[in-house]
């Protein structure tokens, strides 16, 4: 299984202690997910975040409805957390979020290790461009919310 790596960083004009609570509320994931994914959280009620938390979602990728379940495998407020796909469109998806104080703000790092069904063509034509678009949208929304 070939694994791919996507990483990004974004500087925001707030402290990790100010930014982390936004990520600690699973319902905010919809705010930073592009509308073209038709994202919906299926887990009912308030979701208490921590190691072992399971979150169920529904997305639509290229018109195909998909269910996605993640588990929080690391939870270190306000510095870091990791979510891993248990069920979903990828063969593997491990997403580490890190928040590092930098000057008068925070460097937000995303590092995603993922593996897909299909080969290099699927990766180059669909998955890689989609992942880049999703994280570009996310960066724009976070900048709008927390400033640069």
Buried (B, 14 or more C-beta within 10 A) or exposed (E): EEEBEBEBEBBBBBBBEBBBEBBBEBEBBEBBBBEBBEBEBEBEEEBEBEEEBEBBBBBEBEEEEBEBBBBBBEBEBBBBBBBBBEEBBBBBBBBBBBBBEBEEBBBBBBBBBBBBEEEEEEBEEBBBEBBEEBBEBBBEBBBEBBEE
